[in-house]
Amino acid sequence: MANPSATITCPGCGGEAHLLQPATDEEPYEPGEVAAYRCADCGDRVDVPVSDDEDDGRPEDDG
Ligand SMILES: [Zn+2]
């Protein structure tokens, strides 16, 4: 399953961002789609690409 998390940490303020459209059994997220979140603290929208597989060891290049 490639379903995104219900909440993520807002990259802007560190608050909690909530998934706008949670995946359902009928309409699951697919790899390549973008999951949109809205931060409860600062109101920013955060788009997170849905990936096919999960690599725990993948390095983050946050330059
Ligand atoms: Zn925020």
N, CA, C, O and the ligand as a Tripos MOL2 file, in Angstrom:
@<TRIPOS>MOLECULE
protein
  253   251    64     0     0
PROTEIN
NO_CHARGES

@<TRIPOS>ATOM
      1 N           0.8320   -1.2100    0.0000 N.3       1 MET1
      2 CA          0.0000    0.0000    0.0000 C.3       1 MET1
      3 C           0.8630    1.2550    0.0000 C.2       1 MET1
      4 O           1.9110    1.3090    0.6430 O.2       1 MET1
      5 N           0.4180    2.2220   -0.7060 N.am      2 ALA2
      6 CA          1.1860    3.4620   -0.7960 C.3       2 ALA2
      7 C           0.4530    4.6000   -0.1130 C.2       2 ALA2
      8 O           0.7590    5.7720   -0.3310 O.2       2 ALA2
      9 N          -0.5210    4.2440    0.7180 N.am      3 ASN3
     10 CA         -1.3050    5.2970    1.3390 C.3       3 ASN3
     11 C          -0.4490    6.1810    2.2370 C.2       3 ASN3
     12 O           0.3680    5.6890    3.0160 O.2       3 ASN3
     13 N          -0.6450    7.4850    2.1200 N.am      4 PRO4
     14 CA          0.1340    8.4300    2.9170 C.3       4 PRO4
     15 C          -0.3560    8.4670    4.3620 C.2       4 PRO4
     16 O          -1.4560    8.0050    4.6680 O.2       4 PRO4
     17 N           0.4630    9.0140    5.2340 N.am      5 SER5
     18 CA          0.0940    9.1380    6.6320 C.3       5 SER5
     19 C          -1.0540   10.1380    6.7870 C.2       5 SER5
     20 O          -1.2120   11.0450    5.9700 O.2       5 SER5
     21 N          -1.8460    9.9620    7.8360 N.am      6 ALA6
     22 CA         -2.9650   10.8650    8.0790 C.3       6 ALA6
     23 C          -2.4690   12.2440    8.4840 C.2       6 ALA6
     24 O          -3.1070   13.2580    8.2000 O.2       6 ALA6
     25 N          -1.3340   12.2660    9.1450 N.am      7 THR7
     26 CA         -0.7430   13.5320    9.5540 C.3       7 THR7
     27 C           0.7630   13.4980    9.3210 C.2       7 THR7
     28 O           1.3950   12.4430    9.3610 O.2       7 THR7
     29 N           1.3150   14.6760    9.0770 N.am      8 ILE8
     30 CA          2.7660   14.8010    8.9500 C.3       8 ILE8
     31 C           3.2070   16.0310    9.7370 C.2       8 ILE8
     32 O           2.3900   16.8220   10.2090 O.2       8 ILE8
     33 N           4.5050   16.1600    9.8610 N.am      9 THR9
     34 CA          5.0340   17.3480   10.5100 C.3       9 THR9
     35 C           5.2380   18.4400    9.4740 C.2       9 THR9
     36 O           5.9050   18.2310    8.4600 O.2       9 THR9
     37 N           4.6610   19.6060    9.7330 N.am     10 CYS10
     38 CA          4.7810   20.7200    8.8040 C.3      10 CYS10
     39 C           6.2410   21.1460    8.6780 C.2      10 CYS10
     40 O           6.8910   21.4540    9.6780 O.2      10 CYS10
     41 N           6.7570   21.1630    7.4440 N.am     11 PRO11
     42 CA          8.1530   21.5440    7.2450 C.3      11 PRO11
     43 C           8.3780   23.0270    7.5170 C.2      11 PRO11
     44 O           9.5120   23.4560    7.7280 O.2      11 PRO11
     45 N           7.3200   23.7970    7.5120 N.am     12 GLY12
     46 CA          7.4600   25.2330    7.6890 C.3      12 GLY12
     47 C           7.5620   25.6360    9.1470 C.2      12 GLY12
     48 O           8.4180   26.4430    9.5110 O.2      12 GLY12
     49 N           6.6900   25.0780    9.9930 N.am     13 CYS13
     50 CA          6.6390   25.5380   11.3730 C.3      13 CYS13
     51 C           6.7950   24.4040   12.3770 C.2      13 CYS13
     52 O           6.9220   24.6610   13.5740 O.2      13 CYS13
     53 N           6.7890   23.1520   11.9150 N.am     14 GLY14
     54 CA          6.9350   22.0400   12.8380 C.3      14 GLY14
     55 C           5.6280   21.6160   13.4700 C.2      14 GLY14
     56 O           5.6060   20.7400   14.3340 O.2      14 GLY14
     57 N           4.5260   22.2380   13.0390 N.am     15 GLY15
     58 CA          3.2200   21.8630   13.5640 C.3      15 GLY15
     59 C           2.6920   20.5920   12.9150 C.2      15 GLY15
     60 O           3.4050   19.9130   12.1780 O.2      15 GLY15
     61 N           1.4290   20.2820   13.2020 N.am     16 GLU16
     62 CA          0.8400   19.0710   12.6820 C.3      16 GLU16
     63 C          -0.0130   19.3900   11.4610 C.2      16 GLU16
     64 O          -0.9600   20.1730   11.5370 O.2      16 GLU16
     65 N           0.3350   18.7760   10.3380 N.am     17 ALA17
     66 CA         -0.4300   18.9690    9.1100 C.3      17 ALA17
     67 C          -1.2880   17.7390    8.8560 C.2      17 ALA17
     68 O          -0.8230   16.6060    8.9760 O.2      17 ALA17
     69 N          -2.5580   17.9810    8.5010 N.am     18 HIS18
     70 CA         -3.5160   16.8860    8.3340 C.3      18 HIS18
     71 C          -3.7990   16.6280    6.8620 C.2      18 HIS18
     72 O          -3.9200   17.5540    6.0600 O.2      18 HIS18
     73 N          -3.9010   15.3530    6.5290 N.am     19 LEU19
     74 CA         -4.2190   14.9610    5.1590 C.3      19 LEU19
     75 C          -5.6190   15.4460    4.7860 C.2      19 LEU19
     76 O          -6.5870   15.1780    5.4980 O.2      19 LEU19
     77 N          -5.7170   16.1630    3.6650 N.am     20 LEU20
     78 CA         -6.9960   16.7360    3.2630 C.3      20 LEU20
     79 C          -7.9710   15.6630    2.7780 C.2      20 LEU20
     80 O          -9.1630   15.7120    3.0820 O.2      20 LEU20
     81 N          -7.4600   14.7090    2.0310 N.am     21 GLN21
     82 CA         -8.3180   13.6500    1.5110 C.3      21 GLN21
     83 C          -7.7580   12.2830    1.8850 C.2      21 GLN21
     84 O          -6.9390   11.7230    1.1580 O.2      21 GLN21
     85 N          -8.2010   11.7510    3.0140 N.am     22 PRO22
     86 CA         -7.7130   10.4290    3.4230 C.3      22 PRO22
     87 C          -8.0750    9.3640    2.3970 C.2      22 PRO22
     88 O          -9.1420    9.4080    1.7860 O.2      22 PRO22
     89 N          -7.1860    8.4250    2.2220 N.am     23 ALA23
     90 CA         -7.4330    7.3560    1.2650 C.3      23 ALA23
     91 C          -8.5270    6.4290    1.7840 C.2      23 ALA23
     92 O          -8.6670    6.2190    2.9880 O.2      23 ALA23
     93 N          -9.2870    5.8870    0.8600 N.am     24 THR24
     94 CA        -10.3120    4.9150    1.2230 C.3      24 THR24
     95 C         -10.0520    3.6110    0.4870 C.2      24 THR24
     96 O          -9.2000    3.5420   -0.3990 O.2      24 THR24
     97 N         -10.7900    2.5850    0.8630 N.am     25 ASP25
     98 CA        -10.6310    1.3030    0.1770 C.3      25 ASP25
     99 C         -11.0000    1.4320   -1.2930 C.2      25 ASP25
    100 O         -10.4310    0.7690   -2.1600 O.2      25 ASP25
    101 N         -11.9750    2.3090   -1.5510 N.am     26 GLU26
    102 CA        -12.4290    2.4580   -2.9340 C.3      26 GLU26
    103 C         -11.5000    3.3490   -3.7530 C.2      26 GLU26
    104 O         -11.3110    3.1530   -4.9530 O.2      26 GLU26
    105 N         -10.9210    4.3440   -3.0580 N.am     27 GLU27
    106 CA        -10.0300    5.2530   -3.7660 C.3      27 GLU27
    107 C          -8.7190    5.4160   -3.0300 C.2      27 GLU27
    108 O          -8.4750    6.4430   -2.3970 O.2      27 GLU27
    109 N          -7.8770    4.4040   -3.1130 N.am     28 PRO28
    110 CA         -6.5710    4.5000   -2.4680 C.3      28 PRO28
    111 C          -5.6310    5.4070   -3.2560 C.2      28 PRO28
    112 O          -5.8100    5.6170   -4.4560 O.2      28 PRO28
    113 N          -4.6620    5.9220   -2.5850 N.am     29 TYR29
    114 CA         -3.6420    6.6930   -3.2910 C.3      29 TYR29
    115 C          -2.7620    5.7640   -4.1030 C.2      29 TYR29
    116 O          -2.5020    4.6210   -3.7250 O.2      29 TYR29
    117 N          -2.3140    6.2930   -5.2320 N.am     30 GLU30
    118 CA         -1.4330    5.5050   -6.0690 C.3      30 GLU30
    119 C          -0.0930    6.2170   -6.2040 C.2      30 GLU30
    120 O          -0.0140    7.4420   -6.1090 O.2      30 GLU30
    121 N           0.9700    5.4270   -6.4280 N.am     31 PRO31
    122 CA          2.2910    6.0280   -6.6120 C.3      31 PRO31
    123 C           2.2640    7.0640   -7.7260 C.2      31 PRO31
    124 O           1.7120    6.8170   -8.7980 O.2      31 PRO31
    125 N           2.8530    8.2110   -7.4730 N.am     32 GLY32
    126 CA          2.8590    9.2680   -8.4660 C.3      32 GLY32
    127 C           1.8570   10.3570   -8.1460 C.2      32 GLY32
    128 O           1.9840   11.4870   -8.6170 O.2      32 GLY32
    129 N           0.8500   10.0110   -7.3370 N.am     33 GLU33
    130 CA         -0.1030   11.0290   -6.9170 C.3      33 GLU33
    131 C           0.5240   11.9010   -5.8290 C.2      33 GLU33
    132 O           1.5710   11.5770   -5.2680 O.2      33 GLU33
    133 N          -0.1470   13.0050   -5.5540 N.am     34 VAL34
    134 CA          0.3500   13.9120   -4.5220 C.3      34 VAL34
    135 C          -0.6830   14.0150   -3.4060 C.2      34 VAL34
    136 O          -1.8490   14.3290   -3.6450 O.2      34 VAL34
    137 N          -0.2400   13.7480   -2.2000 N.am     35 ALA35
    138 CA         -1.1110   13.8870   -1.0360 C.3      35 ALA35
    139 C          -0.9880   15.3140   -0.5060 C.2      35 ALA35
    140 O           0.1130   15.7930   -0.2360 O.2      35 ALA35
    141 N          -2.1260   15.9850   -0.3610 N.am     36 ALA36
    142 CA         -2.1240   17.3740    0.0900 C.3      36 ALA36
    143 C          -2.4750   17.4430    1.5730 C.2      36 ALA36
    144 O          -3.4460   16.8400    2.0280 O.2      36 ALA36
    145 N          -1.6740   18.1810    2.3050 N.am     37 TYR37
    146 CA         -1.8850   18.3670    3.7320 C.3      37 TYR37
    147 C          -2.1200   19.8440    4.0240 C.2      37 TYR37
    148 O          -1.6800   20.7180    3.2780 O.2      37 TYR37
    149 N          -2.8200   20.1030    5.1190 N.am     38 ARG38
    150 CA         -3.0060   21.4780    5.5710 C.3      38 ARG38
    151 C          -2.5260   21.5650    7.0100 C.2      38 ARG38
    152 O          -2.9640   20.8140    7.8810 O.2      38 ARG38
    153 N          -1.6090   22.5060    7.2360 N.am     39 CYS39
    154 CA         -1.0510   22.6510    8.5730 C.3      39 CYS39
    155 C          -2.0680   23.3250    9.5000 C.2      39 CYS39
    156 O          -2.6710   24.3390    9.1490 O.2      39 CYS39
    157 N          -2.2410   22.7480   10.6690 N.am     40 ALA40
    158 CA         -3.2070   23.2890   11.6280 C.3      40 ALA40
    159 C          -2.6550   24.5360   12.3130 C.2      40 ALA40
    160 O          -3.4130   25.3430   12.8500 O.2      40 ALA40
    161 N          -1.3570   24.6860   12.2920 N.am     41 ASP41
    162 CA         -0.7420   25.8030   13.0050 C.3      41 ASP41
    163 C          -0.5890   27.0460   12.1340 C.2      41 ASP41
    164 O          -1.0210   28.1360   12.5080 O.2      41 ASP41
    165 N           0.0320   26.8690   10.9650 N.am     42 CYS42
    166 CA          0.3230   28.0430   10.1370 C.3      42 CYS42
    167 C          -0.5910   28.1140    8.9090 C.2      42 CYS42
    168 O          -0.6080   29.1290    8.2120 O.2      42 CYS42
    169 N          -1.3510   27.0440    8.6390 N.am     43 GLY43
    170 CA         -2.3050   27.0680    7.5430 C.3      43 GLY43
    171 C          -1.6860   26.8050    6.1930 C.2      43 GLY43
    172 O          -2.3750   26.8540    5.1740 O.2      43 GLY43
    173 N          -0.3920   26.5250    6.1670 N.am     44 ASP44
    174 CA          0.2540   26.2510    4.8890 C.3      44 ASP44
    175 C          -0.2160   24.9210    4.3200 C.2      44 ASP44
    176 O          -0.5510   23.9870    5.0490 O.2      44 ASP44
    177 N          -0.2290   24.8670    2.9910 N.am     45 ARG45
    178 CA         -0.5070   23.6030    2.3350 C.3      45 ARG45
    179 C           0.8170   22.9030    2.0350 C.2      45 ARG45
    180 O           1.7830   23.5290    1.5970 O.2      45 ARG45
    181 N           0.8390   21.5960    2.2780 N.am     46 VAL46
    182 CA          2.0510   20.8160    2.0530 C.3      46 VAL46
    183 C           1.7160   19.6640    1.1260 C.2      46 VAL46
    184 O           0.8560   18.8390    1.4360 O.2      46 VAL46
    185 N           2.3950   19.6080   -0.0110 N.am     47 ASP47
    186 CA          2.1840   18.5240   -0.9580 C.3      47 ASP47
    187 C           3.2820   17.4740   -0.8150 C.2      47 ASP47
    188 O           4.4720   17.7840   -0.8590 O.2      47 ASP47
    189 N           2.8530   16.2340   -0.6430 N.am     48 VAL48
    190 CA          3.8130   15.1480   -0.4880 C.3      48 VAL48
    191 C           3.5550   14.0910   -1.5510 C.2      48 VAL48
    192 O           2.4820   13.4890   -1.5810 O.2      48 VAL48
    193 N           4.5370   13.8590   -2.4300 N.am     49 PRO49
    194 CA          4.3800   12.8200   -3.4500 C.3      49 PRO49
    195 C           4.2410   11.4350   -2.8050 C.2      49 PRO49
    196 O           4.9430   11.1040   -1.8490 O.2      49 PRO49
    197 N           3.3280   10.6480   -3.3460 N.am     50 VAL50
    198 CA          3.1430    9.2910   -2.8500 C.3      50 VAL50
    199 C           4.1200    8.3730   -3.5780 C.2      50 VAL50
    200 O           4.1560    8.3200   -4.8080 O.2      50 VAL50
    201 N           4.9040    7.6570   -2.7900 N.am     51 SER51
    202 CA          5.9050    6.7820   -3.3840 C.3      51 SER51
    203 C           5.4360    5.3350   -3.3390 C.2      51 SER51
    204 O           4.5930    4.9580   -2.5250 O.2      51 SER51
    205 N           5.9960    4.5460   -4.2220 N.am     52 ASP52
    206 CA          5.5700    3.1650   -4.3650 C.3      52 ASP52
    207 C           6.0630    2.3060   -3.2140 C.2      52 ASP52
    208 O           5.3160    1.5180   -2.6330 O.2      52 ASP52
    209 N           7.3360    2.4780   -2.9040 N.am     53 ASP53
    210 CA          7.8990    1.6360   -1.8480 C.3      53 ASP53
    211 C           8.4770    2.5050   -0.7560 C.2      53 ASP53
    212 O           8.6980    3.7020   -0.9360 O.2      53 ASP53
    213 N           8.7140    1.8810    0.3740 N.am     54 GLU54
    214 CA          9.2460    2.6330    1.4970 C.3      54 GLU54
    215 C          10.6720    2.1870    1.7910 C.2      54 GLU54
    216 O          10.9420    1.0340    2.1270 O.2      54 GLU54
    217 N          11.5630    3.1500    1.6500 N.am     55 ASP55
    218 CA         12.9620    2.8640    1.9670 C.3      55 ASP55
    219 C          13.3310    3.5620    3.2580 C.2      55 ASP55
    220 O          13.4970    4.7810    3.3040 O.2      55 ASP55
    221 N          13.4550    2.7830    4.2850 N.am     56 ASP56
    222 CA         13.7870    3.3760    5.5810 C.3      56 ASP56
    223 C          15.1790    3.9840    5.5730 C.2      56 ASP56
    224 O          15.4540    4.9540    6.2800 O.2      56 ASP56
    225 N          16.0440    3.4030    4.7690 N.am     57 GLY57
    226 CA         17.4280    3.8490    4.8150 C.3      57 GLY57
    227 C          17.7520    4.9200    3.8020 C.2      57 GLY57
    228 O          18.9130    5.2730    3.6000 O.2      57 GLY57
    229 N          16.7150    5.4340    3.1650 N.am     58 ARG58
    230 CA         16.9930    6.4130    2.1130 C.3      58 ARG58
    231 C          17.4740    7.7330    2.7120 C.2      58 ARG58
    232 O          16.8130    8.3010    3.5820 O.2      58 ARG58
    233 N          18.6010    8.2100    2.2550 N.am     59 PRO59
    234 CA         19.1170    9.4770    2.7920 C.3      59 PRO59
    235 C          18.2930   10.6610    2.2950 C.2      59 PRO59
    236 O          17.8170   10.6830    1.1600 O.2      59 PRO59
    237 N          18.1460   11.6120    3.1560 N.am     60 GLU60
    238 CA         17.4010   12.8110    2.7630 C.3      60 GLU60
    239 C          18.3580   13.9220    2.3770 C.2      60 GLU60
    240 O          19.2380   14.3150    3.1430 O.2      60 GLU60
    241 N          18.1590   14.4080    1.1810 N.am     61 ASP61
    242 CA         19.0100   15.4950    0.6990 C.3      61 ASP61
    243 C          18.2560   16.8140    0.8380 C.2      61 ASP61
    244 O          17.5920   17.2780   -0.0890 O.2      61 ASP61
    245 N          18.3790   17.3820    1.9920 N.am     62 ASP62
    246 CA         17.6280   18.6050    2.2920 C.3      62 ASP62
    247 C          18.5860   19.7860    2.3580 C.2      62 ASP62
    248 O          18.7960   20.3960    3.4070 O.2      62 ASP62
    249 N          19.1550   20.0800    1.2020 N.am     63 GLY63
    250 CA         20.2080   20.9980    1.1280 C.3      63 GLY63
    251 C          20.0410   22.3600    1.5270 C.2      63 GLY63
    252 O          20.9850   23.1460    1.4520 O.2      63 GLY63
    253 ZN          2.8790   24.8740    9.6490 Zn       64 ZN64
@<TRIPOS>BOND
     1     1     2 1
     2     2     3 1
     3     3     4 2
     4     3     5 am
     5     5     6 1
     6     6     7 1
     7     7     8 2
     8     7     9 am
     9     9    10 1
    10    10    11 1
    11    11    12 2
    12    11    13 am
    13    13    14 1
    14    14    15 1
    15    15    16 2
    16    15    17 am
    17    17    18 1
    18    18    19 1
    19    19    20 2
    20    19    21 am
    21    21    22 1
    22    22    23 1
    23    23    24 2
    24    23    25 am
    25    25    26 1
    26    26    27 1
    27    27    28 2
    28    27    29 am
    29    29    30 1
    30    30    31 1
    31    31    32 2
    32    31    33 am
    33    33    34 1
    34    34    35 1
    35    35    36 2
    36    35    37 am
    37    37    38 1
    38    38    39 1
    39    39    40 2
    40    39    41 am
    41    41    42 1
    42    42    43 1
    43    43    44 2
    44    43    45 am
    45    45    46 1
    46    46    47 1
    47    47    48 2
    48    47    49 am
    49    49    50 1
    50    50    51 1
    51    51    52 2
    52    51    53 am
    53    53    54 1
    54    54    55 1
    55    55    56 2
    56    55    57 am
    57    57    58 1
    58    58    59 1
    59    59    60 2
    60    59    61 am
    61    61    62 1
    62    62    63 1
    63    63    64 2
    64    63    65 am
    65    65    66 1
    66    66    67 1
    67    67    68 2
    68    67    69 am
    69    69    70 1
    70    70    71 1
    71    71    72 2
    72    71    73 am
    73    73    74 1
    74    74    75 1
    75    75    76 2
    76    75    77 am
    77    77    78 1
    78    78    79 1
    79    79    80 2
    80    79    81 am
    81    81    82 1
    82    82    83 1
    83    83    84 2
    84    83    85 am
    85    85    86 1
    86    86    87 1
    87    87    88 2
    88    87    89 am
    89    89    90 1
    90    90    91 1
    91    91    92 2
    92    91    93 am
    93    93    94 1
    94    94    95 1
    95    95    96 2
    96    95    97 am
    97    97    98 1
    98    98    99 1
    99    99   100 2
   100    99   101 am
   101   101   102 1
   102   102   103 1
   103   103   104 2
   104   103   105 am
   105   105   106 1
   106   106   107 1
   107   107   108 2
   108   107   109 am
   109   109   110 1
   110   110   111 1
   111   111   112 2
   112   111   113 am
   113   113   114 1
   114   114   115 1
   115   115   116 2
   116   115   117 am
   117   117   118 1
   118   118   119 1
   119   119   120 2
   120   119   121 am
   121   121   122 1
   122   122   123 1
   123   123   124 2
   124   123   125 am
   125   125   126 1
   126   126   127 1
   127   127   128 2
   128   127   129 am
   129   129   130 1
   130   130   131 1
   131   131   132 2
   132   131   133 am
   133   133   134 1
   134   134   135 1
   135   135   136 2
   136   135   137 am
   137   137   138 1
   138   138   139 1
   139   139   140 2
   140   139   141 am
   141   141   142 1
   142   142   143 1
   143   143   144 2
   144   143   145 am
   145   145   146 1
   146   146   147 1
   147   147   148 2
   148   147   149 am
   149   149   150 1
   150   150   151 1
   151   151   152 2
   152   151   153 am
   153   153   154 1
   154   154   155 1
   155   155   156 2
   156   155   157 am
   157   157   158 1
   158   158   159 1
   159   159   160 2
   160   159   161 am
   161   161   162 1
   162   162   163 1
   163   163   164 2
   164   163   165 am
   165   165   166 1
   166   166   167 1
   167   167   168 2
   168   167   169 am
   169   169   170 1
   170   170   171 1
   171   171   172 2
   172   171   173 am
   173   173   174 1
   174   174   175 1
   175   175   176 2
   176   175   177 am
   177   177   178 1
   178   178   179 1
   179   179   180 2
   180   179   181 am
   181   181   182 1
   182   182   183 1
   183   183   184 2
   184   183   185 am
   185   185   186 1
   186   186   187 1
   187   187   188 2
   188   187   189 am
   189   189   190 1
   190   190   191 1
   191   191   192 2
   192   191   193 am
   193   193   194 1
   194   194   195 1
   195   195   196 2
   196   195   197 am
   197   197   198 1
   198   198   199 1
   199   199   200 2
   200   199   201 am
   201   201   202 1
   202   202   203 1
   203   203   204 2
   204   203   205 am
   205   205   206 1
   206   206   207 1
   207   207   208 2
   208   207   209 am
   209   209   210 1
   210   210   211 1
   211   211   212 2
   212   211   213 am
   213   213   214 1
   214   214   215 1
   215   215   216 2
   216   215   217 am
   217   217   218 1
   218   218   219 1
   219   219   220 2
   220   219   221 am
   221   221   222 1
   222   222   223 1
   223   223   224 2
   224   223   225 am
   225   225   226 1
   226   226   227 1
   227   227   228 2
   228   227   229 am
   229   229   230 1
   230   230   231 1
   231   231   232 2
   232   231   233 am
   233   233   234 1
   234   234   235 1
   235   235   236 2
   236   235   237 am
   237   237   238 1
   238   238   239 1
   239   239   240 2
   240   239   241 am
   241   241   242 1
   242   242   243 1
   243   243   244 2
   244   243   245 am
   245   245   246 1
   246   246   247 1
   247   247   248 2
   248   247   249 am
   249   249   250 1
   250   250   251 1
   251   251   252 2
@<TRIPOS>SUBSTRUCTURE
     1 MET1         2 RESIDUE 1 A MET
     2 ALA2         6 RESIDUE 1 A ALA
     3 ASN3        10 RESIDUE 1 A ASN
     4 PRO4        14 RESIDUE 1 A PRO
     5 SER5        18 RESIDUE 1 A SER
     6 ALA6        22 RESIDUE 1 A ALA
     7 THR7        26 RESIDUE 1 A THR
     8 ILE8        30 RESIDUE 1 A ILE
     9 THR9        34 RESIDUE 1 A THR
    10 CYS10       38 RESIDUE 1 A CYS
    11 PRO11       42 RESIDUE 1 A PRO
    12 GLY12       46 RESIDUE 1 A GLY
    13 CYS13       50 RESIDUE 1 A CYS
    14 GLY14       54 RESIDUE 1 A GLY
    15 GLY15       58 RESIDUE 1 A GLY
    16 GLU16       62 RESIDUE 1 A GLU
    17 ALA17       66 RESIDUE 1 A ALA
    18 HIS18       70 RESIDUE 1 A HIS
    19 LEU19       74 RESIDUE 1 A LEU
    20 LEU20       78 RESIDUE 1 A LEU
    21 GLN21       82 RESIDUE 1 A GLN
    22 PRO22       86 RESIDUE 1 A PRO
    23 ALA23       90 RESIDUE 1 A ALA
    24 THR24       94 RESIDUE 1 A THR
    25 ASP25       98 RESIDUE 1 A ASP
    26 GLU26      102 RESIDUE 1 A GLU
    27 GLU27      106 RESIDUE 1 A GLU
    28 PRO28      110 RESIDUE 1 A PRO
    29 TYR29      114 RESIDUE 1 A TYR
    30 GLU30      118 RESIDUE 1 A GLU
    31 PRO31      122 RESIDUE 1 A PRO
    32 GLY32      126 RESIDUE 1 A GLY
    33 GLU33      130 RESIDUE 1 A GLU
    34 VAL34      134 RESIDUE 1 A VAL
    35 ALA35      138 RESIDUE 1 A ALA
    36 ALA36      142 RESIDUE 1 A ALA
    37 TYR37      146 RESIDUE 1 A TYR
    38 ARG38      150 RESIDUE 1 A ARG
    39 CYS39      154 RESIDUE 1 A CYS
    40 ALA40      158 RESIDUE 1 A ALA
    41 ASP41      162 RESIDUE 1 A ASP
    42 CYS42      166 RESIDUE 1 A CYS
    43 GLY43      170 RESIDUE 1 A GLY
    44 ASP44      174 RESIDUE 1 A ASP
    45 ARG45      178 RESIDUE 1 A ARG
    46 VAL46      182 RESIDUE 1 A VAL
    47 ASP47      186 RESIDUE 1 A ASP
    48 VAL48      190 RESIDUE 1 A VAL
    49 PRO49      194 RESIDUE 1 A PRO
    50 VAL50      198 RESIDUE 1 A VAL
    51 SER51      202 RESIDUE 1 A SER
    52 ASP52      206 RESIDUE 1 A ASP
    53 ASP53      210 RESIDUE 1 A ASP
    54 GLU54      214 RESIDUE 1 A GLU
    55 ASP55      218 RESIDUE 1 A ASP
    56 ASP56      222 RESIDUE 1 A ASP
    57 GLY57      226 RESIDUE 1 A GLY
    58 ARG58      230 RESIDUE 1 A ARG
    59 PRO59      234 RESIDUE 1 A PRO
    60 GLU60      238 RESIDUE 1 A GLU
    61 ASP61      242 RESIDUE 1 A ASP
    62 ASP62      246 RESIDUE 1 A ASP
    63 GLY63      250 RESIDUE 1 A GLY
    64 ZN64       253 GROUP 0 **** ****
